[in-house]
């Protein structure tokens, strides 16, 4: 697993897009240990600009793939915002709560360094897919629970992993699907979270939290044939019950990770919907 992590490097195409400036920064993560942050800035962006923290998926054990970087690039260029791509630390070497705390630290760092980054500290959103969806939610929860200065403007979740019980109807149904399934979820549990008592329940299984009030508006997208389908659907209902604005979408005929086929018509349609949501919340209307 750790050998696979080392083999997943930042794709060269990220640095070759003529419409983007890309920088790499080392910032303090959990307990001051450094993590990498990639800053994607569209050329000609009006500053101070809105900012999107992008938290990649990968079961908490794999680095971001090429498709994650393509998504981050599309969000930056099409939504006209700066994107901060977080290279949080991974299990099994760095299990819970390190991924959660690394992402929360990056969120706070972005707010605290808003002037230096030329971003609008009042327009910071967070997005993530799969495990990155977990970390998006926990970052928002931590900011609320710890009364942080940063107030995320929104949470954008793509087929998120939010229910640590792994006992939903979709978990029982999709046990052997490609890309991700409930069998893999159960196997990953002890690797990513070897000491559950060390991590508050809400930060390892967000749908089991006691309170959802005070969280930001959400865009939640689920895949139809996905063991995590019901995670996103349940979270949407819990947020609505707490009076939180939710935009919910089901990608029909798809499985977990469908948008790794980036240029497929369904992927492009769903990505366009995410970008429309980002633009609406950021209220960005700049020409590309």
N, C-alpha and C positions, 0 to 999 in steps of 0.2 A: 504493500500500500504506500509506504513512504518512498519507494523507488518510483512508483507511478506519479506521486506528487512532484518529485524532482524533475520528471520528464515533461511536465505541463508548464511550458514557459510562455511568457507574454508574446503573442504572435507579432511577427514583423510588420504585418499590414497596419497595425495600430499606428506606427510611427510614420507611415507613408501616405496617409490621407491628406491631400492638399487643402482640405477644408477645416482641418483641425490642428491646433497646437497641443502637444502632449508633454507633460512634465511628470517626473517621478520624484516623490518626496518621501523621506523617512520621518514618521511622526510617533509620538508616544502612544503605545497601546496599553493593555492591562498592566498595572503596577509599573508603568514606566518603560517596559520593554518595547523596542521599536517594531513597527510594522510599516509596510510600504503602502503608499497612496498614489494612484495615478490620476492626474488632473487633466481632463479633456476639455479644451476650450475652443468653441467654434470661431473661425476667423471673422473678424468684424463684429464681435458680440458687444452690445452696449453694456457698459458696466456702471454701477454694481449690478451684477447679473443674478438671476435665480440659480439655485444650486440643487443638484440631485445626487444624493448618496446612493451608489449602486452596490448592492451586496449580492455576490454571485452564489448560485447553488452548487451542489456537488456532494450532498449527503454529509456535510461537515468534515469530509475527509479528502476531497479533491479540489484542486485549484480551479479557477475560472477557465472555461474552455473558449475556443475561438468564437463560438456563438454568443457567449456572454459579452465578449469584447465588441462584437458586431452590434449587439443590442445597445451597449453603452454609447457607441459611436452614433447610432441612429437617434437615440434620445437626445444627445448633445446637439446634433446638427438640426434635427427636425423640430425639437421643442425649444431651441435657442436658449440653452442653459449650460452652465458648467456641470460636468459630471465628475464626481470623485469616486473612483473605482477602488474599493477597499480590499487589500490583500490581508485578510485576517488570518490568524494562525489556526491550524487544522489538527483534528484528532488523527490518530490516537496519541501523538506526542503532546498535543495541547487540547485536552477534552474540555467539556463544560466546567466552569463558566467562562473559559478564556475566549472562545469565539464571540459570545454575547458581550463580554466586557470590552473586547477589542473594537467591536463595531460601535458600541456606545461611546467609547473614547474618541473614535473618529468623528462621530456626530458632534460631540462637544468641541473637539478641536476645530472643526469647520466653523462653528459659531464664533469661537473665541478668536479665530484668525480671519474673520470675514473681511476686514479692511485690507489686510495683506493679500488675500485671495481675490479681492475685488468682487465679492459676492454680497448680495442683499441678505443679511442675517434673518430677516423676517420672511424670506422665501426659500426655505430649505425643506425639500421633500426627501423621502426615503423609499427605495424600491428594492425588491429582491424576489428571486424565484426559488421554489422548493425550500431547501435549507436556508437560503437567503431570505425567504419569506419569514421563516421563524425569526431570524436575526433582525429583520426590519421591524417586526412587531415588538420584539424584546427591547430594541433600541428606543422605540416610542414609549413603551411601558416604563423603562428605566428613567427616561427623561421626565415623565410624569411623576413617578414614585419618589424620585430623588429631588424633585422640585428644581430641576436644572433650568438655567437661563434659556437654553434652546427649546423652542416649541415647534416640532416638525409640522409643516403645513399639511402634509398628507402621507399616507402609507399606500404604496402600490404593490400589490401582491400577486404573483403569478404562480399557479398551482402550489400554494404554500403548504408546508409541513407544520401543522399547528396542534395536533392532538397526539400526545405521547402515549395514550392508552392503546392505540392501534387496534381498536375494537369496533370501528364504524362499519356500516353496511358495505361501503366501497372497499374497505380493507379486507373484509371477508370475501368479496367478489373478485378482486384483482390481485391474486397471489403470485402470478408468474408472468406478468406483462413485461415486455422489454423496457429498457431504460431505468425504470424503478417500479417496485411492487412492495406489497406488505411483508413478504418474506424477507426482503432486504431491509425494510424498516426495523423488523424485529431483530435481525442479526446486528444491525448497526447500533442499536440501543446501548448495549453494554460497552461498546467501544467509545462512543461519543459521550456517554454519561455514566462513567463507572461508579460515581458516588452521588446518587440522587439527593441524598440528605444535604449535600453542600450547595445545592442550587434551588432557590425558591421554585415552587411548582409552576407559577405563572411564567417563569423564564425558561422552562423546559417543555411545558405543555400549555401554551397560551390560552387555549379555549377553556382550561380549567381554572383560570383566574377568578378571583372573587369580584372584581370590579372592572368595568370597561368604560366607565365615564371618564371624560377628560382625554381620551385618545383622539387623534386627528381623523379627518375624513378618509375613507378608504375606497380604493379601486381593487376589487378582488376578482381574479380570473381563474377558473378551474378547467381542467381537461375532462371530457366526458368519461373516458375509459381509464381512470387513474385511481389508484388506491387512496390518494390524498384528496379526491374529489370532495368528500364530505367534510374534510377539515376546513376547507375554504367556505363551503356552504354554511356550516355551523357558525364559524366566526362571523360571517356576514349577518346572520340572525342575531347573534349576541350583541354586535355593535348597534344594529338597528334598535334592539330592545333598550339600549342605553342612550338612545337619541342621537347616535352618530350617523352622519351622512354616509351612505354606502352605494357604490355603483358595482353591481354584480354581473358577471358574464360567464357563460359556459361555452367553451370551444367545442362545438359538436363534432363528433367523429374523430376526436384526437386522443392521444395518450400523453402521459407525462413526458415533458421535454420535447413536445412536438415542434417548438419553434427553433430547435437546433437545425432543422431544415429551413434556414432563414428565409430563403426566397420563395418558398411554397405559398400559393395563394392564401391558404388559411392563416399561415404565420403572418404574412404581410397585412392581412385584414385585422388580426388581433393586435398586432404591434401598432397599427394606425390608431386603433381605439385607445391604447395606452397613451400614445403621444397626444391624442386629443384631450384626454383627461389631464395630463401634465400641463399642457398649454392653458387649459381652462383654469386650473388651480394657480398656476404662475401668472396667468393673464398675459402671456407673451404673444405678440402678434407681429414680431419682426419678420421681414422677408428673409428667406433662406438664401 
